[in-house]
Amino acid sequence: MGRPAALSKAQQDEVLKMRSEGASLGAIAKIFGVSRSATQRLERKPSPLLI
């Protein structure tokens, strides 16, 4: 329930990969057409494997 995700699972994985390679939040947000905060939330989201 709730708001639909702005990015698909594949896009979320790509964002995290780009961040690990050093890309800025702003640059990633521009590429995917979402807000900087939307990309930042992905880094804070707990991994489903750790729950």
Buried (B, 14 or more C-beta within 10 A) or exposed (E): EEEEEBBEEEBBEBBBEBBEEEBEBEEBBEBBEBEBEBBBEBEEEEEEEEE
